[in-house]
Amino acid sequence: MDYVTKMESEIRSKYQITIPEEIRTKAKLSVGDKLLWQYDEVRNEIIVMPKPKSFSDKLWGLGKEIWVDEPSDDYVRKERDNW
């Protein structure tokens, strides 16, 4: 898993942490960027990711492999006709 970088940081008295420089650099984080936090109760894991500047840009093309056999516009048109 050479593509995963793992490092540690300490939670200080006001629950503040410092993101290690290597991770900040690889994630292209800057001062003022926002982070999304997620807690997985099953795995007992905290997941932190940069908040996308544009969710639509981030999701663009997601699921495109689903529409190999039929263009999405044709599918939507057919579904609407069935209403």
Biopython code that builds the backbone (N, CA, C, O; Angstrom):
import numpy as np
from Bio.PDB.StructureBuilder import StructureBuilder

atoms = [
    (1, "MET", "N", (0.827, -1.188, 0.000)),
    (1, "MET", "CA", (0.000, 0.000, 0.000)),
    (1, "MET", "C", (0.870, 1.250, 0.000)),
    (1, "MET", "O", (0.823, 2.044, 0.939)),
    (2, "ASP", "N", (1.654, 1.420, -1.041)),
    (2, "ASP", "CA", (2.532, 2.586, -1.152)),
    (2, "ASP", "C", (1.756, 3.873, -1.394)),
    (2, "ASP", "O", (2.304, 4.963, -1.229)),
    (3, "TYR", "N", (0.498, 3.764, -1.779)),
    (3, "TYR", "CA", (-0.297, 4.949, -2.074)),
    (3, "TYR", "C", (-0.936, 5.539, -0.817)),
    (3, "TYR", "O", (-1.562, 6.597, -0.889)),
    (4, "VAL", "N", (-0.790, 4.881, 0.324)),
    (4, "VAL", "CA", (-1.370, 5.359, 1.583)),
    (4, "VAL", "C", (-0.256, 5.924, 2.457)),
    (4, "VAL", "O", (0.765, 5.272, 2.675)),
    (5, "THR", "N", (-0.457, 7.134, 2.953)),
    (5, "THR", "CA", (0.493, 7.752, 3.878)),
    (5, "THR", "C", (-0.139, 7.777, 5.252)),
    (5, "THR", "O", (-1.238, 8.303, 5.428)),
    (6, "LYS", "N", (0.551, 7.210, 6.223)),
    (6, "LYS", "CA", (0.050, 7.204, 7.598)),
    (6, "LYS", "C", (1.036, 7.947, 8.483)),
    (6, "LYS", "O", (2.238, 7.680, 8.458)),
    (7, "MET", "N", (0.519, 8.874, 9.258)),
    (7, "MET", "CA", (1.345, 9.634, 10.197)),
    (7, "MET", "C", (0.507, 9.885, 11.435)),
    (7, "MET", "O", (-0.693, 9.611, 11.441)),
    (8, "GLU", "N", (1.112, 10.389, 12.455)),
    (8, "GLU", "CA", (0.354, 10.676, 13.672)),
    (8, "GLU", "C", (0.502, 12.131, 14.072)),
    (8, "GLU", "O", (1.486, 12.793, 13.740)),
    (9, "SER", "N", (-0.494, 12.609, 14.787)),
    (9, "SER", "CA", (-0.426, 13.930, 15.392)),
    (9, "SER", "C", (-1.125, 13.839, 16.736)),
    (9, "SER", "O", (-1.855, 12.886, 17.008)),
    (10, "GLU", "N", (-0.899, 14.818, 17.553)),
    (10, "GLU", "CA", (-1.396, 14.807, 18.931)),
    (10, "GLU", "C", (-2.562, 15.772, 19.088)),
    (10, "GLU", "O", (-2.552, 16.869, 18.531)),
    (11, "ILE", "N", (-3.554, 15.359, 19.841)),
    (11, "ILE", "CA", (-4.661, 16.255, 20.172)),
    (11, "ILE", "C", (-4.221, 17.086, 21.373)),
    (11, "ILE", "O", (-3.897, 16.546, 22.431)),
    (12, "ARG", "N", (-4.213, 18.409, 21.196)),
    (12, "ARG", "CA", (-3.777, 19.295, 22.277)),
    (12, "ARG", "C", (-4.946, 19.698, 23.175)),
    (12, "ARG", "O", (-6.079, 19.272, 22.951)),
    (13, "SER", "N", (-4.675, 20.500, 24.166)),
    (13, "SER", "CA", (-5.652, 20.788, 25.229)),
    (13, "SER", "C", (-6.980, 21.359, 24.729)),
    (13, "SER", "O", (-8.016, 21.118, 25.348)),
    (14, "LYS", "N", (-6.973, 22.100, 23.639)),
    (14, "LYS", "CA", (-8.219, 22.658, 23.099)),
    (14, "LYS", "C", (-8.728, 21.815, 21.932)),
    (14, "LYS", "O", (-9.454, 22.318, 21.074)),
    (15, "TYR", "N", (-8.354, 20.549, 21.897)),
    (15, "TYR", "CA", (-8.755, 19.603, 20.849)),
    (15, "TYR", "C", (-8.300, 20.046, 19.461)),
    (15, "TYR", "O", (-8.970, 19.775, 18.465)),
    (16, "GLN", "N", (-7.171, 20.719, 19.403)),
    (16, "GLN", "CA", (-6.601, 21.128, 18.129)),
    (16, "GLN", "C", (-5.537, 20.127, 17.714)),
    (16, "GLN", "O", (-4.861, 19.532, 18.554)),
    (17, "ILE", "N", (-5.399, 19.951, 16.407)),
    (17, "ILE", "CA", (-4.352, 19.074, 15.887)),
    (17, "ILE", "C", (-3.603, 19.810, 14.780)),
    (17, "ILE", "O", (-4.104, 20.789, 14.226)),
    (18, "THR", "N", (-2.418, 19.341, 14.467)),
    (18, "THR", "CA", (-1.652, 19.845, 13.339)),
    (18, "THR", "C", (-1.595, 18.749, 12.295)),
    (18, "THR", "O", (-1.253, 17.607, 12.602)),
    (19, "ILE", "N", (-1.928, 19.091, 11.070)),
    (19, "ILE", "CA", (-1.846, 18.124, 9.976)),
    (19, "ILE", "C", (-0.376, 18.045, 9.567)),
    (19, "ILE", "O", (0.227, 19.067, 9.238)),
    (20, "PRO", "N", (0.204, 16.852, 9.584)),
    (20, "PRO", "CA", (1.623, 16.734, 9.223)),
    (20, "PRO", "C", (1.911, 17.317, 7.834)),
    (20, "PRO", "O", (1.097, 17.206, 6.917)),
    (21, "GLU", "N", (3.077, 17.933, 7.703)),
    (21, "GLU", "CA", (3.441, 18.630, 6.466)),
    (21, "GLU", "C", (3.370, 17.720, 5.240)),
    (21, "GLU", "O", (2.883, 18.144, 4.192)),
    (22, "GLU", "N", (3.836, 16.501, 5.349)),
    (22, "GLU", "CA", (3.833, 15.588, 4.199)),
    (22, "GLU", "C", (2.401, 15.340, 3.699)),
    (22, "GLU", "O", (2.158, 15.287, 2.493)),
    (23, "ILE", "N", (1.468, 15.191, 4.631)),
    (23, "ILE", "CA", (0.071, 14.974, 4.245)),
    (23, "ILE", "C", (-0.530, 16.259, 3.682)),
    (23, "ILE", "O", (-1.256, 16.212, 2.689)),
    (24, "ARG", "N", (-0.241, 17.404, 4.297)),
    (24, "ARG", "CA", (-0.725, 18.692, 3.776)),
    (24, "ARG", "C", (-0.265, 18.896, 2.336)),
    (24, "ARG", "O", (-1.034, 19.346, 1.487)),
    (25, "THR", "N", (0.989, 18.561, 2.072)),
    (25, "THR", "CA", (1.557, 18.738, 0.735)),
    (25, "THR", "C", (0.904, 17.790, -0.266)),
    (25, "THR", "O", (0.485, 18.213, -1.343)),
    (26, "LYS", "N", (0.819, 16.508, 0.088)),
    (26, "LYS", "CA", (0.229, 15.525, -0.831)),
    (26, "LYS", "C", (-1.237, 15.821, -1.104)),
    (26, "LYS", "O", (-1.707, 15.614, -2.223)),
    (27, "ALA", "N", (-1.970, 16.303, -0.100)),
    (27, "ALA", "CA", (-3.396, 16.610, -0.256)),
    (27, "ALA", "C", (-3.620, 18.016, -0.815)),
    (27, "ALA", "O", (-4.759, 18.416, -1.055)),
    (28, "LYS", "N", (-2.535, 18.761, -1.019)),
    (28, "LYS", "CA", (-2.601, 20.129, -1.553)),
    (28, "LYS", "C", (-3.514, 21.013, -0.702)),
    (28, "LYS", "O", (-4.353, 21.743, -1.230)),
    (29, "LEU", "N", (-3.342, 20.938, 0.619)),
    (29, "LEU", "CA", (-4.136, 21.738, 1.550)),
    (29, "LEU", "C", (-3.493, 23.097, 1.764)),
    (29, "LEU", "O", (-2.269, 23.227, 1.772)),
    (30, "SER", "N", (-4.329, 24.098, 1.936)),
    (30, "SER", "CA", (-3.859, 25.458, 2.205)),
    (30, "SER", "C", (-4.596, 25.999, 3.417)),
    (30, "SER", "O", (-5.636, 25.473, 3.814)),
    (31, "VAL", "N", (-4.051, 27.049, 3.995)),
    (31, "VAL", "CA", (-4.710, 27.717, 5.109)),
    (31, "VAL", "C", (-6.079, 28.193, 4.638)),
    (31, "VAL", "O", (-6.195, 28.797, 3.571)),
    (32, "GLY", "N", (-7.106, 27.926, 5.421)),
    (32, "GLY", "CA", (-8.459, 28.328, 5.082)),
    (32, "GLY", "C", (-9.277, 27.234, 4.405)),
    (32, "GLY", "O", (-10.499, 27.347, 4.309)),
    (33, "ASP", "N", (-8.611, 26.167, 3.929)),
    (33, "ASP", "CA", (-9.363, 25.058, 3.349)),
    (33, "ASP", "C", (-10.221, 24.413, 4.426)),
    (33, "ASP", "O", (-9.868, 24.426, 5.605)),
    (34, "LYS", "N", (-11.343, 23.853, 4.015)),
    (34, "LYS", "CA", (-12.238, 23.195, 4.961)),
    (34, "LYS", "C", (-12.073, 21.684, 4.835)),
    (34, "LYS", "O", (-11.786, 21.160, 3.759)),
    (35, "LEU", "N", (-12.265, 20.992, 5.969)),
    (35, "LEU", "CA", (-12.167, 19.541, 6.014)),
    (35, "LEU", "C", (-13.510, 18.949, 6.404)),
    (35, "LEU", "O", (-14.253, 19.535, 7.191)),
    (36, "LEU", "N", (-13.813, 17.793, 5.852)),
    (36, "LEU", "CA", (-15.007, 17.044, 6.242)),
    (36, "LEU", "C", (-14.571, 15.917, 7.160)),
    (36, "LEU", "O", (-13.599, 15.217, 6.874)),
    (37, "TRP", "N", (-15.283, 15.739, 8.257)),
    (37, "TRP", "CA", (-14.969, 14.705, 9.240)),
    (37, "TRP", "C", (-16.082, 13.672, 9.253)),
    (37, "TRP", "O", (-17.263, 14.011, 9.167)),
    (38, "GLN", "N", (-15.696, 12.420, 9.360)),
    (38, "GLN", "CA", (-16.664, 11.325, 9.399)),
    (38, "GLN", "C", (-16.179, 10.320, 10.438)),
    (38, "GLN", "O", (-14.986, 10.026, 10.525)),
    (39, "TYR", "N", (-17.115, 9.800, 11.222)),
    (39, "TYR", "CA", (-16.765, 8.779, 12.204)),
    (39, "TYR", "C", (-17.506, 7.496, 11.869)),
    (39, "TYR", "O", (-18.731, 7.499, 11.755)),
    (40, "ASP", "N", (-16.781, 6.409, 11.712)),
    (40, "ASP", "CA", (-17.346, 5.095, 11.409)),
    (40, "ASP", "C", (-17.390, 4.304, 12.714)),
    (40, "ASP", "O", (-16.356, 3.864, 13.217)),
    (41, "GLU", "N", (-18.602, 4.126, 13.261)),
    (41, "GLU", "CA", (-18.752, 3.441, 14.551)),
    (41, "GLU", "C", (-18.402, 1.957, 14.462)),
    (41, "GLU", "O", (-17.904, 1.378, 15.427)),
    (42, "VAL", "N", (-18.659, 1.343, 13.314)),
    (42, "VAL", "CA", (-18.379, -0.088, 13.166)),
    (42, "VAL", "C", (-16.877, -0.344, 13.193)),
    (42, "VAL", "O", (-16.411, -1.262, 13.869)),
    (43, "ARG", "N", (-16.124, 0.465, 12.460)),
    (43, "ARG", "CA", (-14.674, 0.267, 12.381)),
    (43, "ARG", "C", (-13.910, 1.092, 13.422)),
    (43, "ARG", "O", (-12.698, 0.942, 13.575)),
    (44, "ASN", "N", (-14.633, 1.963, 14.135)),
    (44, "ASN", "CA", (-14.010, 2.853, 15.113)),
    (44, "ASN", "C", (-12.904, 3.683, 14.454)),
    (44, "ASN", "O", (-11.788, 3.781, 14.963)),
    (45, "GLU", "N", (-13.251, 4.277, 13.308)),
    (45, "GLU", "CA", (-12.288, 5.064, 12.543)),
    (45, "GLU", "C", (-12.806, 6.481, 12.323)),
    (45, "GLU", "O", (-14.001, 6.705, 12.131)),
    (46, "ILE", "N", (-11.886, 7.414, 12.355)),
    (46, "ILE", "CA", (-12.167, 8.796, 11.995)),
    (46, "ILE", "C", (-11.586, 9.009, 10.603)),
    (46, "ILE", "O", (-10.418, 8.714, 10.348)),
    (47, "ILE", "N", (-12.417, 9.524, 9.714)),
    (47, "ILE", "CA", (-11.980, 9.762, 8.342)),
    (47, "ILE", "C", (-12.066, 11.260, 8.096)),
    (47, "ILE", "O", (-13.102, 11.878, 8.339)),
    (48, "VAL", "N", (-10.981, 11.837, 7.618)),
    (48, "VAL", "CA", (-10.926, 13.271, 7.340)),
    (48, "VAL", "C", (-10.577, 13.441, 5.871)),
    (48, "VAL", "O", (-9.656, 12.802, 5.361)),
    (49, "MET", "N", (-11.327, 14.319, 5.189)),
    (49, "MET", "CA", (-11.038, 14.562, 3.775)),
    (49, "MET", "C", (-11.253, 16.031, 3.464)),
    (49, "MET", "O", (-12.058, 16.697, 4.116)),
    (50, "PRO", "N", (-10.541, 16.537, 2.475)),
    (50, "PRO", "CA", (-10.766, 17.937, 2.094)),
    (50, "PRO", "C", (-12.172, 18.117, 1.547)),
    (50, "PRO", "O", (-12.668, 17.269, 0.805)),
    (51, "LYS", "N", (-12.810, 19.214, 1.909)),
    (51, "LYS", "CA", (-14.134, 19.516, 1.370)),
    (51, "LYS", "C", (-13.932, 20.028, -0.055)),
    (51, "LYS", "O", (-13.166, 20.966, -0.278)),
    (52, "PRO", "N", (-14.618, 19.411, -1.017)),
    (52, "PRO", "CA", (-14.456, 19.872, -2.406)),
    (52, "PRO", "C", (-14.920, 21.317, -2.565)),
    (52, "PRO", "O", (-15.889, 21.744, -1.937)),
    (53, "LYS", "N", (-14.229, 22.046, -3.394)),
    (53, "LYS", "CA", (-14.641, 23.425, -3.666)),
    (53, "LYS", "C", (-15.982, 23.415, -4.407)),
    (53, "LYS", "O", (-16.794, 24.328, -4.255)),
    (54, "SER", "N", (-16.200, 22.369, -5.211)),
    (54, "SER", "CA", (-17.461, 22.212, -5.939)),
    (54, "SER", "C", (-17.836, 20.735, -5.909)),
    (54, "SER", "O", (-17.121, 19.897, -6.459)),
    (55, "PHE", "N", (-18.951, 20.417, -5.272)),
    (55, "PHE", "CA", (-19.381, 19.019, -5.213)),
    (55, "PHE", "C", (-19.739, 18.495, -6.602)),
    (55, "PHE", "O", (-19.496, 17.326, -6.902)),
    (56, "SER", "N", (-20.312, 19.345, -7.448)),
    (56, "SER", "CA", (-20.679, 18.880, -8.787)),
    (56, "SER", "C", (-19.437, 18.527, -9.602)),
    (56, "SER", "O", (-19.450, 17.547, -10.347)),
    (57, "ASP", "N", (-18.363, 19.310, -9.473)),
    (57, "ASP", "CA", (-17.119, 18.972, -10.170)),
    (57, "ASP", "C", (-16.528, 17.674, -9.622)),
    (57, "ASP", "O", (-16.013, 16.852, -10.380)),
    (58, "LYS", "N", (-16.605, 17.496, -8.319)),
    (58, "LYS", "CA", (-16.050, 16.300, -7.681)),
    (58, "LYS", "C", (-16.811, 15.041, -8.109)),
    (58, "LYS", "O", (-16.209, 13.977, -8.256)),
    (59, "LEU", "N", (-18.120, 15.152, -8.308)),
    (59, "LEU", "CA", (-18.947, 13.994, -8.663)),
    (59, "LEU", "C", (-19.093, 13.797, -10.171)),
    (59, "LEU", "O", (-19.686, 12.813, -10.610)),
    (60, "TRP", "N", (-18.559, 14.722, -10.963)),
    (60, "TRP", "CA", (-18.700, 14.635, -12.406)),
    (60, "TRP", "C", (-18.117, 13.320, -12.921)),
    (60, "TRP", "O", (-16.965, 12.989, -12.637)),
    (61, "GLY", "N", (-18.913, 12.581, -13.674)),
    (61, "GLY", "CA", (-18.450, 11.322, -14.255)),
    (61, "GLY", "C", (-18.625, 10.122, -13.347)),
    (61, "GLY", "O", (-18.327, 9.000, -13.755)),
    (62, "LEU", "N", (-19.100, 10.325, -12.125)),
    (62, "LEU", "CA", (-19.298, 9.215, -11.209)),
    (62, "LEU", "C", (-20.360, 8.272, -11.763)),
    (62, "LEU", "O", (-21.463, 8.708, -12.091)),
    (63, "GLY", "N", (-20.045, 7.019, -11.869)),
    (63, "GLY", "CA", (-20.994, 6.024, -12.362)),
    (63, "GLY", "C", (-21.088, 5.953, -13.877)),
    (63, "GLY", "O", (-22.009, 5.336, -14.413)),
    (64, "LYS", "N", (-20.138, 6.582, -14.577)),
    (64, "LYS", "CA", (-20.234, 6.599, -16.037)),
    (64, "LYS", "C", (-20.165, 5.196, -16.640)),
    (64, "LYS", "O", (-20.649, 4.979, -17.751)),
    (65, "GLU", "N", (-19.573, 4.247, -15.925)),
    (65, "GLU", "CA", (-19.491, 2.874, -16.441)),
    (65, "GLU", "C", (-20.863, 2.204, -16.490)),
    (65, "GLU", "O", (-21.034, 1.203, -17.186)),
    (66, "ILE", "N", (-21.832, 2.737, -15.767)),
    (66, "ILE", "CA", (-23.187, 2.195, -15.762)),
    (66, "ILE", "C", (-23.871, 2.422, -17.114)),
    (66, "ILE", "O", (-24.721, 1.632, -17.526)),
    (67, "TRP", "N", (-23.497, 3.501, -17.795)),
    (67, "TRP", "CA", (-24.194, 3.911, -19.011)),
    (67, "TRP", "C", (-23.480, 3.452, -20.278)),
    (67, "TRP", "O", (-23.574, 4.120, -21.308)),
    (68, "VAL", "N", (-22.775, 2.336, -20.225)),
    (68, "VAL", "CA", (-22.064, 1.836, -21.397)),
    (68, "VAL", "C", (-23.052, 1.323, -22.444)),
    (68, "VAL", "O", (-22.889, 1.603, -23.632)),
    (69, "ASP", "N", (-24.072, 0.577, -22.020)),
    (69, "ASP", "CA", (-25.018, -0.028, -22.954)),
    (69, "ASP", "C", (-26.108, 0.926, -23.435)),
    (69, "ASP", "O", (-26.656, 0.746, -24.523)),
    (70, "GLU", "N", (-26.423, 1.934, -22.631)),
    (70, "GLU", "CA", (-27.510, 2.850, -22.981)),
    (70, "GLU", "C", (-27.157, 4.253, -22.497)),
    (70, "GLU", "O", (-26.851, 4.432, -21.318)),
    (71, "PRO", "N", (-27.191, 5.246, -23.373)),
    (71, "PRO", "CA", (-26.905, 6.619, -22.943)),
    (71, "PRO", "C", (-27.872, 7.052, -21.840)),
    (71, "PRO", "O", (-29.047, 6.685, -21.854)),
    (72, "SER", "N", (-27.377, 7.820, -20.906)),
    (72, "SER", "CA", (-28.191, 8.240, -19.766)),
    (72, "SER", "C", (-29.408, 9.050, -20.200)),
    (72, "SER", "O", (-30.481, 8.906, -19.614)),
    (73, "ASP", "N", (-29.262, 9.887, -21.203)),
    (73, "ASP", "CA", (-30.407, 10.685, -21.677)),
    (73, "ASP", "C", (-31.535, 9.786, -22.172)),
    (73, "ASP", "O", (-32.706, 10.050, -21.900)),
    (74, "ASP", "N", (-31.185, 8.722, -22.899)),
    (74, "ASP", "CA", (-32.202, 7.785, -23.394)),
    (74, "ASP", "C", (-32.908, 7.084, -22.229)),
    (74, "ASP", "O", (-34.125, 6.902, -22.247)),
    (75, "TYR", "N", (-32.140, 6.702, -21.238)),
    (75, "TYR", "CA", (-32.713, 6.022, -20.073)),
    (75, "TYR", "C", (-33.703, 6.939, -19.341)),
    (75, "TYR", "O", (-34.815, 6.525, -19.013)),
    (76, "VAL", "N", (-33.289, 8.176, -19.091)),
    (76, "VAL", "CA", (-34.148, 9.132, -18.379)),
    (76, "VAL", "C", (-35.414, 9.396, -19.188)),
    (76, "VAL", "O", (-36.507, 9.435, -18.624)),
    (77, "ARG", "N", (-35.280, 9.578, -20.498)),
    (77, "ARG", "CA", (-36.442, 9.813, -21.358)),
    (77, "ARG", "C", (-37.409, 8.637, -21.289)),
    (77, "ARG", "O", (-38.620, 8.836, -21.189)),
    (78, "LYS", "N", (-36.888, 7.422, -21.341)),
    (78, "LYS", "CA", (-37.727, 6.220, -21.278)),
    (78, "LYS", "C", (-38.441, 6.123, -19.927)),
    (78, "LYS", "O", (-39.621, 5.777, -19.875)),
    (79, "GLU", "N", (-37.734, 6.425, -18.837)),
    (79, "GLU", "CA", (-38.340, 6.395, -17.501)),
    (79, "GLU", "C", (-39.459, 7.420, -17.386)),
    (79, "GLU", "O", (-40.520, 7.128, -16.834)),
    (80, "ARG", "N", (-39.225, 8.611, -17.903)),
    (80, "ARG", "CA", (-40.238, 9.678, -17.834)),
    (80, "ARG", "C", (-41.482, 9.284, -18.632)),
    (80, "ARG", "O", (-42.605, 9.588, -18.231)),
    (81, "ASP", "N", (-41.275, 8.610, -19.760)),
    (81, "ASP", "CA", (-42.405, 8.172, -20.578)),
    (81, "ASP", "C", (-43.257, 7.156, -19.824)),
    (81, "ASP", "O", (-44.462, 7.069, -20.060)),
    (82, "ASN", "N", (-42.656, 6.395, -18.931)),
    (82, "ASN", "CA", (-43.380, 5.375, -18.155)),
    (82, "ASN", "C", (-44.164, 5.964, -16.978)),
    (82, "ASN", "O", (-44.940, 5.248, -16.344)),
    (83, "TRP", "N", (-43.980, 7.234, -16.679)),
    (83, "TRP", "CA", (-44.704, 7.845, -15.573)),
    (83, "TRP", "C", (-46.114, 8.002, -15.991)),
    (83, "TRP", "O", (-46.934, 8.500, -15.220)),
]
sb = StructureBuilder()
sb.init_structure("model")
sb.init_model(0)
sb.init_chain("A")
sb.init_seg("    ")
for serial, (resi, resn, name, xyz) in enumerate(atoms, 1):
    if name == "N":
        sb.init_residue(resn, " ", resi, " ")
    sb.init_atom(name, np.array(xyz, "f"), 0.0, 1.0, " ", f" {name:<3s}", serial, name[0])
structure = sb.get_structure()
